[in-house]
Amino acid sequence: MTIEEIGAPLAEAIHAYSKWVAPIQWDRAFFQYQAAKPLKVGQNQLRARLEIGGRILWQQEFTVMRTK
């Protein structure tokens, strides 16, 4: 999973790391993704993207507000 700031160079994107949490069914498992990205004060426009083998499986844009 990649986290990037919208409008920033792709080289500044960070990669999230997964952690196995629990099995859901015999053929499925629940993973938690975590990333550390410094945020500026105010609104931060971010995009998260999950890719496997160069194919985008999921992508979503969201806003994170930092107050301090």
HTML snippet that shows the backbone in 3Dmol.js (N, CA, C, O; Angstrom):
<script src="https://3Dmol.org/build/3Dmol-min.js"></script>
<div id="view" style="width:600px;height:400px;position:relative"></div>
<script>
const pdb = `
ATOM      1  N   MET A   1       0.849  -1.156   0.000  1.00  0.00           N
ATOM      2  CA  MET A   1       0.000   0.000   0.000  1.00  0.00           C
ATOM      3  C   MET A   1       0.898   1.222   0.000  1.00  0.00           C
ATOM      4  O   MET A   1       1.911   1.258   0.699  1.00  0.00           O
ATOM      5  N   THR A   2       0.528   2.214  -0.779  1.00  0.00           N
ATOM      6  CA  THR A   2       1.276   3.448  -0.901  1.00  0.00           C
ATOM      7  C   THR A   2       0.398   4.612  -0.449  1.00  0.00           C
ATOM      8  O   THR A   2      -0.786   4.672  -0.780  1.00  0.00           O
ATOM      9  N   ILE A   3       0.994   5.541   0.315  1.00  0.00           N
ATOM     10  CA  ILE A   3       0.313   6.756   0.740  1.00  0.00           C
ATOM     11  C   ILE A   3       1.065   7.916   0.117  1.00  0.00           C
ATOM     12  O   ILE A   3       2.286   8.009   0.246  1.00  0.00           O
ATOM     13  N   GLU A   4       0.339   8.808  -0.563  1.00  0.00           N
ATOM     14  CA  GLU A   4       0.992   9.958  -1.195  1.00  0.00           C
ATOM     15  C   GLU A   4       0.148  11.204  -0.994  1.00  0.00           C
ATOM     16  O   GLU A   4      -1.075  11.139  -0.878  1.00  0.00           O
ATOM     17  N   GLU A   5       0.833  12.341  -0.955  1.00  0.00           N
ATOM     18  CA  GLU A   5       0.129  13.617  -0.874  1.00  0.00           C
ATOM     19  C   GLU A   5      -0.262  14.011  -2.290  1.00  0.00           C
ATOM     20  O   GLU A   5       0.564  13.958  -3.201  1.00  0.00           O
ATOM     21  N   ILE A   6      -1.522  14.409  -2.478  1.00  0.00           N
ATOM     22  CA  ILE A   6      -2.004  14.775  -3.801  1.00  0.00           C
ATOM     23  C   ILE A   6      -1.269  16.028  -4.269  1.00  0.00           C
ATOM     24  O   ILE A   6      -1.243  17.031  -3.556  1.00  0.00           O
ATOM     25  N   GLY A   7      -0.686  15.983  -5.436  1.00  0.00           N
ATOM     26  CA  GLY A   7       0.052  17.096  -6.003  1.00  0.00           C
ATOM     27  C   GLY A   7       1.542  17.066  -5.703  1.00  0.00           C
ATOM     28  O   GLY A   7       2.294  17.840  -6.296  1.00  0.00           O
ATOM     29  N   ALA A   8       1.991  16.207  -4.811  1.00  0.00           N
ATOM     30  CA  ALA A   8       3.416  16.090  -4.480  1.00  0.00           C
ATOM     31  C   ALA A   8       4.077  15.106  -5.447  1.00  0.00           C
ATOM     32  O   ALA A   8       3.399  14.257  -6.026  1.00  0.00           O
ATOM     33  N   PRO A   9       5.389  15.214  -5.625  1.00  0.00           N
ATOM     34  CA  PRO A   9       6.090  14.258  -6.491  1.00  0.00           C
ATOM     35  C   PRO A   9       5.935  12.826  -5.981  1.00  0.00           C
ATOM     36  O   PRO A   9       5.892  12.591  -4.773  1.00  0.00           O
ATOM     37  N   LEU A  10       5.854  11.890  -6.894  1.00  0.00           N
ATOM     38  CA  LEU A  10       5.683  10.482  -6.541  1.00  0.00           C
ATOM     39  C   LEU A  10       6.845   9.978  -5.682  1.00  0.00           C
ATOM     40  O   LEU A  10       6.675   9.040  -4.904  1.00  0.00           O
ATOM     41  N   ALA A  11       8.011  10.585  -5.815  1.00  0.00           N
ATOM     42  CA  ALA A  11       9.173  10.166  -5.026  1.00  0.00           C
ATOM     43  C   ALA A  11       8.964  10.386  -3.533  1.00  0.00           C
ATOM     44  O   ALA A  11       9.655   9.767  -2.723  1.00  0.00           O
ATOM     45  N   GLU A  12       8.023  11.257  -3.147  1.00  0.00           N
ATOM     46  CA  GLU A  12       7.750  11.526  -1.736  1.00  0.00           C
ATOM     47  C   GLU A  12       6.722  10.571  -1.139  1.00  0.00           C
ATOM     48  O   GLU A  12       6.426  10.653   0.053  1.00  0.00           O
ATOM     49  N   ALA A  13       6.176   9.671  -1.946  1.00  0.00           N
ATOM     50  CA  ALA A  13       5.189   8.702  -1.457  1.00  0.00           C
ATOM     51  C   ALA A  13       5.859   7.744  -0.475  1.00  0.00           C
ATOM     52  O   ALA A  13       7.049   7.450  -0.592  1.00  0.00           O
ATOM     53  N   ILE A  14       5.081   7.263   0.494  1.00  0.00           N
ATOM     54  CA  ILE A  14       5.608   6.307   1.458  1.00  0.00           C
ATOM     55  C   ILE A  14       4.850   4.992   1.322  1.00  0.00           C
ATOM     56  O   ILE A  14       3.718   4.961   0.838  1.00  0.00           O
ATOM     57  N   HIS A  15       5.478   3.924   1.750  1.00  0.00           N
ATOM     58  CA  HIS A  15       4.870   2.607   1.677  1.00  0.00           C
ATOM     59  C   HIS A  15       4.412   2.188   3.068  1.00  0.00           C
ATOM     60  O   HIS A  15       5.155   2.311   4.042  1.00  0.00           O
ATOM     61  N   ALA A  16       3.195   1.698   3.147  1.00  0.00           N
ATOM     62  CA  ALA A  16       2.641   1.216   4.418  1.00  0.00           C
ATOM     63  C   ALA A  16       3.043  -0.244   4.599  1.00  0.00           C
ATOM     64  O   ALA A  16       3.252  -0.976   3.632  1.00  0.00           O
ATOM     65  N   TYR A  17       3.144  -0.638   5.848  1.00  0.00           N
ATOM     66  CA  TYR A  17       3.507  -2.013   6.172  1.00  0.00           C
ATOM     67  C   TYR A  17       2.305  -2.730   6.761  1.00  0.00           C
ATOM     68  O   TYR A  17       1.534  -2.150   7.525  1.00  0.00           O
ATOM     69  N   SER A  18       2.157  -3.984   6.402  1.00  0.00           N
ATOM     70  CA  SER A  18       1.001  -4.747   6.871  1.00  0.00           C
ATOM     71  C   SER A  18       1.355  -5.587   8.090  1.00  0.00           C
ATOM     72  O   SER A  18       2.498  -6.001   8.284  1.00  0.00           O
ATOM     73  N   LYS A  19       0.340  -5.819   8.893  1.00  0.00           N
ATOM     74  CA  LYS A  19       0.481  -6.654  10.084  1.00  0.00           C
ATOM     75  C   LYS A  19      -0.718  -7.593  10.109  1.00  0.00           C
ATOM     76  O   LYS A  19      -1.864  -7.149  10.033  1.00  0.00           O
ATOM     77  N   TRP A  20      -0.451  -8.882  10.215  1.00  0.00           N
ATOM     78  CA  TRP A  20      -1.521  -9.872  10.276  1.00  0.00           C
ATOM     79  C   TRP A  20      -2.248  -9.708  11.598  1.00  0.00           C
ATOM     80  O   TRP A  20      -1.609  -9.638  12.647  1.00  0.00           O
ATOM     81  N   VAL A  21      -3.590  -9.644  11.566  1.00  0.00           N
ATOM     82  CA  VAL A  21      -4.380  -9.440  12.775  1.00  0.00           C
ATOM     83  C   VAL A  21      -5.093 -10.723  13.181  1.00  0.00           C
ATOM     84  O   VAL A  21      -4.911 -11.205  14.299  1.00  0.00           O
ATOM     85  N   ALA A  22      -5.907 -11.282  12.279  1.00  0.00           N
ATOM     86  CA  ALA A  22      -6.669 -12.486  12.641  1.00  0.00           C
ATOM     87  C   ALA A  22      -7.247 -13.139  11.390  1.00  0.00           C
ATOM     88  O   ALA A  22      -7.441 -12.480  10.369  1.00  0.00           O
ATOM     89  N   PRO A  23      -7.519 -14.437  11.477  1.00  0.00           N
ATOM     90  CA  PRO A  23      -8.223 -15.092  10.368  1.00  0.00           C
ATOM     91  C   PRO A  23      -9.707 -14.744  10.425  1.00  0.00           C
ATOM     92  O   PRO A  23     -10.289 -14.652  11.506  1.00  0.00           O
ATOM     93  N   ILE A  24     -10.313 -14.553   9.260  1.00  0.00           N
ATOM     94  CA  ILE A  24     -11.752 -14.286   9.195  1.00  0.00           C
ATOM     95  C   ILE A  24     -12.482 -15.583   8.843  1.00  0.00           C
ATOM     96  O   ILE A  24     -13.461 -15.954   9.490  1.00  0.00           O
ATOM     97  N   GLN A  25     -12.001 -16.245   7.835  1.00  0.00           N
ATOM     98  CA  GLN A  25     -12.510 -17.548   7.425  1.00  0.00           C
ATOM     99  C   GLN A  25     -11.294 -18.386   7.065  1.00  0.00           C
ATOM    100  O   GLN A  25     -10.167 -17.894   7.123  1.00  0.00           O
ATOM    101  N   TRP A  26     -11.501 -19.621   6.701  1.00  0.00           N
ATOM    102  CA  TRP A  26     -10.377 -20.499   6.385  1.00  0.00           C
ATOM    103  C   TRP A  26      -9.552 -19.973   5.218  1.00  0.00           C
ATOM    104  O   TRP A  26      -8.358 -20.262   5.142  1.00  0.00           O
ATOM    105  N   ASP A  27     -10.154 -19.205   4.299  1.00  0.00           N
ATOM    106  CA  ASP A  27      -9.435 -18.707   3.125  1.00  0.00           C
ATOM    107  C   ASP A  27      -9.228 -17.195   3.138  1.00  0.00           C
ATOM    108  O   ASP A  27      -8.807 -16.630   2.129  1.00  0.00           O
ATOM    109  N   ARG A  28      -9.513 -16.527   4.259  1.00  0.00           N
ATOM    110  CA  ARG A  28      -9.377 -15.070   4.346  1.00  0.00           C
ATOM    111  C   ARG A  28      -8.740 -14.674   5.673  1.00  0.00           C
ATOM    112  O   ARG A  28      -8.896 -15.355   6.687  1.00  0.00           O
ATOM    113  N   ALA A  29      -8.024 -13.566   5.640  1.00  0.00           N
ATOM    114  CA  ALA A  29      -7.394 -13.061   6.860  1.00  0.00           C
ATOM    115  C   ALA A  29      -7.554 -11.545   6.914  1.00  0.00           C
ATOM    116  O   ALA A  29      -7.751 -10.896   5.886  1.00  0.00           O
ATOM    117  N   PHE A  30      -7.469 -10.996   8.101  1.00  0.00           N
ATOM    118  CA  PHE A  30      -7.596  -9.570   8.333  1.00  0.00           C
ATOM    119  C   PHE A  30      -6.203  -8.992   8.588  1.00  0.00           C
ATOM    120  O   PHE A  30      -5.490  -9.452   9.480  1.00  0.00           O
ATOM    121  N   PHE A  31      -5.815  -7.979   7.799  1.00  0.00           N
ATOM    122  CA  PHE A  31      -4.530  -7.318   7.951  1.00  0.00           C
ATOM    123  C   PHE A  31      -4.745  -5.854   8.310  1.00  0.00           C
ATOM    124  O   PHE A  31      -5.738  -5.250   7.903  1.00  0.00           O
ATOM    125  N   GLN A  32      -3.828  -5.289   9.063  1.00  0.00           N
ATOM    126  CA  GLN A  32      -3.858  -3.876   9.414  1.00  0.00           C
ATOM    127  C   GLN A  32      -2.662  -3.220   8.738  1.00  0.00           C
ATOM    128  O   GLN A  32      -1.541  -3.718   8.835  1.00  0.00           O
ATOM    129  N   TYR A  33      -2.900  -2.087   8.045  1.00  0.00           N
ATOM    130  CA  TYR A  33      -1.810  -1.371   7.385  1.00  0.00           C
ATOM    131  C   TYR A  33      -1.491  -0.116   8.178  1.00  0.00           C
ATOM    132  O   TYR A  33      -2.384   0.557   8.691  1.00  0.00           O
ATOM    133  N   GLN A  34      -0.200   0.186   8.271  1.00  0.00           N
ATOM    134  CA  GLN A  34       0.245   1.306   9.076  1.00  0.00           C
ATOM    135  C   GLN A  34       1.359   2.036   8.336  1.00  0.00           C
ATOM    136  O   GLN A  34       2.240   1.408   7.749  1.00  0.00           O
ATOM    137  N   ALA A  35       1.314   3.375   8.368  1.00  0.00           N
ATOM    138  CA  ALA A  35       2.348   4.176   7.725  1.00  0.00           C
ATOM    139  C   ALA A  35       2.589   5.428   8.552  1.00  0.00           C
ATOM    140  O   ALA A  35       1.679   5.927   9.215  1.00  0.00           O
ATOM    141  N   ALA A  36       3.800   5.928   8.512  1.00  0.00           N
ATOM    142  CA  ALA A  36       4.143   7.167   9.212  1.00  0.00           C
ATOM    143  C   ALA A  36       4.469   8.221   8.164  1.00  0.00           C
ATOM    144  O   ALA A  36       5.434   8.084   7.411  1.00  0.00           O
ATOM    145  N   LYS A  37       3.665   9.262   8.122  1.00  0.00           N
ATOM    146  CA  LYS A  37       3.880  10.354   7.172  1.00  0.00           C
ATOM    147  C   LYS A  37       3.752  11.663   7.926  1.00  0.00           C
ATOM    148  O   LYS A  37       2.717  11.908   8.547  1.00  0.00           O
ATOM    149  N   PRO A  38       4.782  12.523   7.893  1.00  0.00           N
ATOM    150  CA  PRO A  38       4.668  13.821   8.538  1.00  0.00           C
ATOM    151  C   PRO A  38       3.576  14.655   7.840  1.00  0.00           C
ATOM    152  O   PRO A  38       3.531  14.743   6.613  1.00  0.00           O
ATOM    153  N   LEU A  39       2.715  15.251   8.641  1.00  0.00           N
ATOM    154  CA  LEU A  39       1.629  16.057   8.094  1.00  0.00           C
ATOM    155  C   LEU A  39       1.859  17.522   8.410  1.00  0.00           C
ATOM    156  O   LEU A  39       2.393  17.854   9.468  1.00  0.00           O
ATOM    157  N   LYS A  40       1.461  18.401   7.501  1.00  0.00           N
ATOM    158  CA  LYS A  40       1.547  19.828   7.771  1.00  0.00           C
ATOM    159  C   LYS A  40       0.310  20.256   8.558  1.00  0.00           C
ATOM    160  O   LYS A  40      -0.711  19.569   8.531  1.00  0.00           O
ATOM    161  N   VAL A  41       0.395  21.389   9.260  1.00  0.00           N
ATOM    162  CA  VAL A  41      -0.753  21.904  10.000  1.00  0.00           C
ATOM    163  C   VAL A  41      -1.815  22.334   8.994  1.00  0.00           C
ATOM    164  O   VAL A  41      -1.502  22.980   7.994  1.00  0.00           O
ATOM    165  N   GLY A  42      -3.062  21.979   9.255  1.00  0.00           N
ATOM    166  CA  GLY A  42      -4.166  22.272   8.350  1.00  0.00           C
ATOM    167  C   GLY A  42      -4.599  21.017   7.617  1.00  0.00           C
ATOM    168  O   GLY A  42      -4.376  19.899   8.083  1.00  0.00           O
ATOM    169  N   GLN A  43      -5.224  21.215   6.458  1.00  0.00           N
ATOM    170  CA  GLN A  43      -5.716  20.071   5.679  1.00  0.00           C
ATOM    171  C   GLN A  43      -4.594  19.432   4.879  1.00  0.00           C
ATOM    172  O   GLN A  43      -3.762  20.114   4.282  1.00  0.00           O
ATOM    173  N   ASN A  44      -4.593  18.119   4.883  1.00  0.00           N
ATOM    174  CA  ASN A  44      -3.654  17.328   4.099  1.00  0.00           C
ATOM    175  C   ASN A  44      -4.469  16.439   3.169  1.00  0.00           C
ATOM    176  O   ASN A  44      -5.232  15.589   3.628  1.00  0.00           O
ATOM    177  N   GLN A  45      -4.306  16.634   1.867  1.00  0.00           N
ATOM    178  CA  GLN A  45      -5.013  15.833   0.869  1.00  0.00           C
ATOM    179  C   GLN A  45      -4.136  14.640   0.524  1.00  0.00           C
ATOM    180  O   GLN A  45      -3.052  14.803  -0.037  1.00  0.00           O
ATOM    181  N   LEU A  46      -4.603  13.436   0.858  1.00  0.00           N
ATOM    182  CA  LEU A  46      -3.815  12.228   0.657  1.00  0.00           C
ATOM    183  C   LEU A  46      -4.537  11.230  -0.241  1.00  0.00           C
ATOM    184  O   LEU A  46      -5.753  11.291  -0.424  1.00  0.00           O
ATOM    185  N   ARG A  47      -3.753  10.312  -0.792  1.00  0.00           N
ATOM    186  CA  ARG A  47      -4.298   9.225  -1.609  1.00  0.00           C
ATOM    187  C   ARG A  47      -3.650   7.930  -1.139  1.00  0.00           C
ATOM    188  O   ARG A  47      -2.428   7.847  -1.013  1.00  0.00           O
ATOM    189  N   ALA A  48      -4.467   6.937  -0.883  1.00  0.00           N
ATOM    190  CA  ALA A  48      -3.972   5.604  -0.529  1.00  0.00           C
ATOM    191  C   ALA A  48      -4.256   4.675  -1.705  1.00  0.00           C
ATOM    192  O   ALA A  48      -5.332   4.720  -2.302  1.00  0.00           O
ATOM    193  N   ARG A  49      -3.280   3.835  -2.026  1.00  0.00           N
ATOM    194  CA  ARG A  49      -3.427   2.942  -3.183  1.00  0.00           C
ATOM    195  C   ARG A  49      -2.848   1.575  -2.821  1.00  0.00           C
ATOM    196  O   ARG A  49      -1.741   1.476  -2.291  1.00  0.00           O
ATOM    197  N   LEU A  50      -3.606   0.536  -3.113  1.00  0.00           N
ATOM    198  CA  LEU A  50      -3.159  -0.837  -2.910  1.00  0.00           C
ATOM    199  C   LEU A  50      -2.881  -1.440  -4.274  1.00  0.00           C
ATOM    200  O   LEU A  50      -3.769  -1.521  -5.122  1.00  0.00           O
ATOM    201  N   GLU A  51      -1.636  -1.864  -4.479  1.00  0.00           N
ATOM    202  CA  GLU A  51      -1.224  -2.442  -5.761  1.00  0.00           C
ATOM    203  C   GLU A  51      -0.620  -3.823  -5.538  1.00  0.00           C
ATOM    204  O   GLU A  51       0.067  -4.062  -4.546  1.00  0.00           O
ATOM    205  N   ILE A  52      -0.882  -4.704  -6.455  1.00  0.00           N
ATOM    206  CA  ILE A  52      -0.231  -6.014  -6.467  1.00  0.00           C
ATOM    207  C   ILE A  52       0.221  -6.275  -7.901  1.00  0.00           C
ATOM    208  O   ILE A  52      -0.589  -6.302  -8.828  1.00  0.00           O
ATOM    209  N   GLY A  53       1.511  -6.463  -8.064  1.00  0.00           N
ATOM    210  CA  GLY A  53       2.063  -6.731  -9.385  1.00  0.00           C
ATOM    211  C   GLY A  53       1.828  -5.606 -10.375  1.00  0.00           C
ATOM    212  O   GLY A  53       1.647  -5.866 -11.565  1.00  0.00           O
ATOM    213  N   GLY A  54       1.827  -4.368  -9.916  1.00  0.00           N
ATOM    214  CA  GLY A  54       1.622  -3.231 -10.809  1.00  0.00           C
ATOM    215  C   GLY A  54       0.168  -2.928 -11.125  1.00  0.00           C
ATOM    216  O   GLY A  54      -0.122  -1.956 -11.822  1.00  0.00           O
ATOM    217  N   ARG A  55      -0.745  -3.739 -10.629  1.00  0.00           N
ATOM    218  CA  ARG A  55      -2.177  -3.502 -10.860  1.00  0.00           C
ATOM    219  C   ARG A  55      -2.776  -2.830  -9.634  1.00  0.00           C
ATOM    220  O   ARG A  55      -2.564  -3.277  -8.507  1.00  0.00           O
ATOM    221  N   ILE A  56      -3.524  -1.756  -9.857  1.00  0.00           N
ATOM    222  CA  ILE A  56      -4.188  -1.053  -8.767  1.00  0.00           C
ATOM    223  C   ILE A  56      -5.475  -1.803  -8.431  1.00  0.00           C
ATOM    224  O   ILE A  56      -6.381  -1.911  -9.257  1.00  0.00           O
ATOM    225  N   LEU A  57      -5.539  -2.323  -7.190  1.00  0.00           N
ATOM    226  CA  LEU A  57      -6.718  -3.045  -6.733  1.00  0.00           C
ATOM    227  C   LEU A  57      -7.701  -2.121  -6.029  1.00  0.00           C
ATOM    228  O   LEU A  57      -8.911  -2.342  -6.073  1.00  0.00           O
ATOM    229  N   TRP A  58      -7.175  -1.081  -5.376  1.00  0.00           N
ATOM    230  CA  TRP A  58      -8.019  -0.153  -4.628  1.00  0.00           C
ATOM    231  C   TRP A  58      -7.290   1.175  -4.528  1.00  0.00           C
ATOM    232  O   TRP A  58      -6.070   1.209  -4.363  1.00  0.00           O
ATOM    233  N   GLN A  59      -8.039   2.275  -4.630  1.00  0.00           N
ATOM    234  CA  GLN A  59      -7.460   3.603  -4.487  1.00  0.00           C
ATOM    235  C   GLN A  59      -8.522   4.529  -3.919  1.00  0.00           C
ATOM    236  O   GLN A  59      -9.680   4.484  -4.333  1.00  0.00           O
ATOM    237  N   GLN A  60      -8.123   5.374  -2.964  1.00  0.00           N
ATOM    238  CA  GLN A  60      -9.086   6.305  -2.364  1.00  0.00           C
ATOM    239  C   GLN A  60      -8.352   7.574  -1.942  1.00  0.00           C
ATOM    240  O   GLN A  60      -7.237   7.518  -1.423  1.00  0.00           O
ATOM    241  N   GLU A  61      -8.997   8.726  -2.173  1.00  0.00           N
ATOM    242  CA  GLU A  61      -8.481  10.003  -1.732  1.00  0.00           C
ATOM    243  C   GLU A  61      -9.211  10.418  -0.469  1.00  0.00           C
ATOM    244  O   GLU A  61     -10.410  10.174  -0.329  1.00  0.00           O
ATOM    245  N   PHE A  62      -8.490  11.046   0.453  1.00  0.00           N
ATOM    246  CA  PHE A  62      -9.107  11.483   1.693  1.00  0.00           C
ATOM    247  C   PHE A  62      -8.369  12.691   2.250  1.00  0.00           C
ATOM    248  O   PHE A  62      -7.246  12.986   1.841  1.00  0.00           O
ATOM    249  N   THR A  63      -9.004  13.384   3.184  1.00  0.00           N
ATOM    250  CA  THR A  63      -8.437  14.574   3.814  1.00  0.00           C
ATOM    251  C   THR A  63      -8.187  14.276   5.289  1.00  0.00           C
ATOM    252  O   THR A  63      -9.038  13.709   5.975  1.00  0.00           O
ATOM    253  N   VAL A  64      -7.014  14.666   5.762  1.00  0.00           N
ATOM    254  CA  VAL A  64      -6.652  14.540   7.165  1.00  0.00           C
ATOM    255  C   VAL A  64      -6.369  15.945   7.673  1.00  0.00           C
ATOM    256  O   VAL A  64      -5.605  16.688   7.058  1.00  0.00           O
ATOM    257  N   MET A  65      -6.987  16.314   8.803  1.00  0.00           N
ATOM    258  CA  MET A  65      -6.789  17.634   9.388  1.00  0.00           C
ATOM    259  C   MET A  65      -5.828  17.520  10.573  1.00  0.00           C
ATOM    260  O   MET A  65      -6.054  16.730  11.490  1.00  0.00           O
ATOM    261  N   ARG A  66      -4.761  18.311  10.547  1.00  0.00           N
ATOM    262  CA  ARG A  66      -3.811  18.373  11.657  1.00  0.00           C
ATOM    263  C   ARG A  66      -3.960  19.730  12.304  1.00  0.00           C
ATOM    264  O   ARG A  66      -3.894  20.752  11.621  1.00  0.00           O
ATOM    265  N   THR A  67      -4.161  19.759  13.622  1.00  0.00           N
ATOM    266  CA  THR A  67      -4.396  21.031  14.319  1.00  0.00           C
ATOM    267  C   THR A  67      -3.146  21.598  14.979  1.00  0.00           C
ATOM    268  O   THR A  67      -3.072  22.810  15.185  1.00  0.00           O
ATOM    269  N   LYS A  68      -2.164  20.773  15.318  1.00  0.00           N
ATOM    270  CA  LYS A  68      -0.934  21.268  15.969  1.00  0.00           C
ATOM    271  C   LYS A  68       0.292  20.814  15.230  1.00  0.00           C
ATOM    272  O   LYS A  68       1.410  21.135  15.633  1.00  0.00           O
TER     273      LYS A  68
END
`;
const viewer = $3Dmol.createViewer("view");
viewer.addModel(pdb, "pdb");
viewer.setStyle({}, {cartoon: {color: "spectrum"}});
viewer.zoomTo();
viewer.render();
</script>
